[in-house]
Amino acid sequence: MKTKQSEVCELSLPGGMPACTNPEKANARQDGRYAATKILAILLLSTLMCSAQAGENEIRQALQSRFPGIGRLDHIVKTPYSGLYEVIIDDQLLYTDAHGDYLFQGNVIETSTRRDLSEERRRVLFAIDFNQLPLDLAIKKVKGNGKRKLAIFTDPNCSYCRKLEKELSKVSDVTVYFFLYPVFPGSDEIVRNVLCSKNPIKAWDDWMLSDIAPAQATCKTQTDKVLALGQKLNVNGTPNLIFANGVQAPGYLPAAELEKNLNATN
């Protein structure tokens, strides 16, 4: 005895009444709808990408025609705020409108959270390959298991550098590379004395944490290379921290923030 084929009921669009059909027809209809939805999504995405590309090209042409010496503009990206585009010119993050008629220099602050969106973007855009840092120019300090990594450009006469050192004393399981970066008056002599001591990291800790000056010492140092490195990496002040993912954090951070960044990047 033949069994009657099962039927599947669907709602017909015009009257909203159920209409019955067999499973093969129902599945075919569902597959067709899925394919149509997928095609529409692809078309929409393609349209958005073409629109963004057109905006980038218009901005590039406008800026290069008005500033002939501006060079290549490899980074033009639309931001999620106010229709602005971010542009990198001479290692600086700037903003422009959709037509390249205006350039804006400064920071974008999200008022609801007080987040400095520009600074957050700079940290990502200008991230450094940590593994490419010439760590032989730094003095190394291993705390605990030393698994996490941190590099710091620091000056012996910088008050915020000293404040940072006290916070670092609360953090363990990290290897810290100190690039001694003498930018304050009189710092070059202290740096030389530290580097030329028998135990540079102890001499550094004594000075920064206990205010014990290093003994006079003379030797050949590589401070000029550290200064050149800082300029290359756009280190404009101290302290300047570089985490393992290459993100730079200019300025002092409390221990809790240090832990948060170290855990996020290792």
C-alpha positions in Angstrom: 0.0 0.0 0.0 1.4 3.4 -1.0 1.7 6.0 1.7 0.4 9.4 0.7 3.2 11.9 0.4 3.6 14.2 3.4 2.5 17.8 2.8 4.1 21.0 4.2 2.0 24.1 4.8 3.4 27.6 4.2 1.8 31.0 4.4 1.0 32.4 0.9 1.9 36.1 0.7 -1.2 37.7 -0.9 -3.9 36.6 1.7 -1.8 35.2 4.5 -3.7 31.9 4.2 -1.9 28.6 4.5 -1.0 26.9 1.2 0.1 23.3 1.2 2.8 21.8 -1.0 5.1 18.9 -0.9 8.6 18.9 0.9 10.6 19.0 -2.4 8.8 22.2 -3.5 9.1 23.8 0.0 12.8 23.1 0.1 13.4 24.4 -3.3 11.5 27.6 -2.4 13.6 28.1 0.8 16.8 27.5 -1.2 15.7 30.1 -3.7 15.0 32.6 -1.0 18.4 31.9 0.7 20.2 32.4 -2.6 18.4 35.6 -3.4 19.2 37.0 0.1 22.9 36.0 -0.3 23.1 37.7 -3.7 21.5 40.9 -2.3 24.0 40.9 0.6 26.9 40.6 -1.8 25.6 43.4 -4.1 25.1 45.7 -1.1 28.6 44.9 0.2 30.1 45.5 -3.3 28.2 48.8 -3.5 29.5 50.0 -0.1 33.1 49.0 -1.0 32.9 50.8 -4.4 31.5 53.9 -2.6 34.3 53.9 0.0 36.9 53.3 -2.8 35.5 56.2 -4.7 35.7 58.5 -1.7 39.3 57.5 -1.0 40.3 58.2 -4.6 38.6 61.6 -4.7 40.3 62.6 -1.4 43.7 61.4 -2.7 43.4 63.3 -6.0 42.2 66.5 -4.2 45.0 66.5 -1.7 47.8 65.6 -4.1 46.7 68.2 -6.6 46.5 71.0 -3.9 49.7 69.9 -2.1 52.0 68.7 -4.9 54.8 67.7 -2.5 52.6 65.6 -0.3 53.8 62.4 -1.8 52.0 59.1 -1.6 48.9 58.7 0.5 48.6 55.1 1.3 46.3 55.4 4.3 42.9 57.0 3.7 40.2 55.4 5.8 36.6 56.4 6.6 36.0 56.7 10.3 32.7 55.8 12.1 32.2 59.4 13.3 30.8 62.4 11.5 31.8 61.3 8.0 35.5 62.1 8.6 38.3 60.2 6.9 41.6 59.6 8.6 44.7 60.4 6.6 48.4 59.8 7.5 50.7 62.5 6.2 54.4 62.6 7.3 53.7 60.1 10.1 50.9 62.3 11.4 47.3 61.3 11.8 45.0 64.0 10.3 41.4 64.1 9.3 39.6 65.3 6.2 36.1 65.5 4.8 34.7 63.3 2.0 36.0 65.6 -0.7 39.4 66.5 0.6 38.4 70.2 0.9 39.5 70.5 4.6 42.2 69.1 6.8 41.8 68.8 10.5 44.6 68.4 13.0 43.9 67.4 16.6 42.2 64.8 18.7 38.7 63.4 18.4 37.2 62.9 21.9 34.1 60.8 22.5 32.2 63.0 24.9 30.0 60.2 26.4 33.1 58.3 27.6 35.8 60.9 27.3 37.8 58.5 25.3 40.6 60.0 23.1 39.7 58.1 19.9 42.6 59.7 18.0 45.2 58.5 20.6 43.8 55.0 20.5 44.1 55.0 16.7 47.6 56.3 16.8 48.7 53.5 19.1 47.4 50.9 16.6 48.4 52.7 13.4 52.0 53.4 14.5 52.5 50.1 16.3 56.1 48.8 16.4 57.3 45.3 15.7 58.6 44.6 19.2 60.8 41.8 17.9 62.7 44.3 15.6 63.7 46.5 18.5 67.5 46.6 19.1 67.1 45.3 22.6 70.9 45.1 23.0 70.8 48.9 23.4 68.6 48.6 26.5 69.4 47.4 30.1 67.3 44.4 30.9 65.5 43.5 34.1 63.7 40.2 34.6 61.0 40.0 37.3 59.5 36.7 38.2 59.2 34.3 35.3 59.8 37.2 32.9 57.3 35.8 30.3 55.6 39.2 29.6 57.6 41.9 27.8 57.8 45.6 28.0 60.2 48.3 26.6 60.4 51.7 28.1 62.2 54.9 26.9 63.0 56.6 30.2 65.1 59.6 31.5 66.8 59.6 34.9 65.6 63.2 35.7 62.0 62.6 34.5 59.6 62.8 37.5 56.9 60.7 35.8 59.6 58.1 34.9 60.3 57.8 38.7 56.6 57.6 39.4 56.3 54.8 36.8 59.2 52.9 38.4 57.3 52.7 41.7 54.3 51.3 39.9 56.6 48.8 38.1 57.8 47.5 41.4 54.3 46.2 42.0 54.3 44.2 38.8 55.9 40.8 38.4 56.4 38.1 35.8 57.7 40.6 33.2 61.0 41.3 31.4 61.5 45.1 31.1 63.9 46.7 28.6 65.0 50.2 29.7 66.2 52.4 26.9 68.0 55.2 28.7 66.9 58.3 26.8 68.6 61.4 28.2 66.5 64.4 27.1 66.5 66.4 30.3 69.5 68.7 31.3 72.2 66.7 33.1 70.7 63.4 32.3 73.4 62.3 29.9 76.0 62.2 32.7 73.8 60.1 34.9 73.0 57.7 32.0 76.7 57.3 31.3 77.5 56.5 35.0 74.7 53.9 35.1 75.7 52.2 31.8 79.4 52.2 32.8 78.8 50.7 36.3 79.5 47.1 37.1 75.8 46.4 37.5 73.8 48.8 35.4 70.3 47.6 36.4 71.1 47.9 40.1 72.6 51.3 39.6 69.5 52.3 37.7 67.1 51.0 40.4 69.2 52.7 43.1 68.8 56.0 41.4 65.2 55.8 40.4 63.8 54.1 43.5 66.2 55.2 46.3 67.7 58.4 44.9 71.2 56.9 45.3 73.4 58.5 42.6 75.7 56.1 40.6 79.4 56.5 41.0 81.3 58.4 38.4 82.3 56.1 35.6 83.5 56.4 32.0 83.2 54.0 29.1 82.0 53.9 25.6 78.2 53.9 25.5 75.6 53.6 22.7 73.4 56.4 23.9 73.6 58.2 20.5 72.0 55.1 18.9 69.3 55.1 21.5 68.6 58.8 20.8 68.5 58.0 17.1 66.1 55.1 17.7 63.8 57.3 19.8 63.6 59.9 17.0 62.9 57.2 14.4 60.0 55.8 16.5 58.7 59.3 17.2 59.4 59.2 20.9 58.6 62.8 21.9 58.8 62.5 25.6 59.4 60.2 28.6 58.3 57.8 29.8 57.2 56.1 26.6 56.1 52.5 26.9 56.1 49.8 24.1 54.1 46.6 24.8 54.8 43.3 23.2 52.1 43.9 20.5 54.0 47.0 19.4 51.4 49.5 20.8 53.0 52.6 22.3 51.7 54.2 25.4 53.3 57.7 26.0 53.2 58.7 29.6 52.8 57.3 33.1 50.5 54.3 33.8 49.5 53.0 37.2 50.2 49.3 38.1 46.6 48.2 37.3 46.8 49.6 33.8 50.3 48.1 33.3 48.9 44.7 34.2 45.9 45.2 32.0 48.1 46.0 29.0 50.7 43.3 29.7 48.0 40.7 29.9 46.3 41.8 26.8 49.4 41.8 24.7 51.2 38.6 25.8 
